[in-house]
């Protein structure tokens, strides 16, 4: 089936047809379609230690997961650093002291 509304329940039952006519309907089943997850929240960046070349990035999982397991893509500036991360924290090493970094975290699922 295509064209279904994401996150909505759908009910399906089937019947066989032949040249003689229609058979009985099957038992009705329902399934809610999955949807894309919401955005991660509470993005925090902090130094994990006295090191001036490390940063720890943490975030909170979205409240709406879309009904599937959520993974994350973590970006530093425009570079994708962690393409498929399941944890809500990461530490970056080898950074340049006194440099501004732009961080983005995107949640996605297998939808």
Buried (B, 14 or more C-beta within 10 A) or exposed (E): EEEEEEEEEEEEEEEEEEEEEEEEEEEEEEEEBBBBBBEBEEEEEEEEEEEEEBBBBBBEBBEBBBBBEBBBBBBBEEEEBBEEBEEBEBEBEEBEEEEEEEBBBEBBBEE
